[in-house]
Amino acid sequence: MLLKLIGALAVAVTAAVLTGFNLENRCDVWIFHNFTDVPVFYTVLASFIAGVIVTVFVQAFSSGSSSGNEETGKKKKSRKDKDNGDDASK
């Protein structure tokens, strides 16, 4: 538990240091309007937040499992099981 806390703090400190060094870097962003001199940190942060929002909506509105085997409770036969079943029927 202590190692997880130390790891989380190390990641937070590293992110803060990198953010501090990159606040001076600026770029132009075009989203239906040309925004000039936007800090790169804000662009990266907005992209990350947009990705999180899209991921949450996709997970919230997905139909569940991608395969029907979990819904019906049937086990999917492996190739080995199919081969053994074919030999037994001959």
URZISUL-V139775 format. One record per run of one state. SS is the DSSP state (H for helix, E for strand, L for the rest). FROM is the first residue (numbers start at 1). TO is the last residue. If there is no record, write none. Layout:
SS;FROM;TO  SS;FROM;TO
This chain:
L;1;1  H;2;22  L;23;25  E;26;30  L;31;33  E;34;39  H;40;61  L;62;68  H;69;72  L;73;78  H;79;89  L;90;90
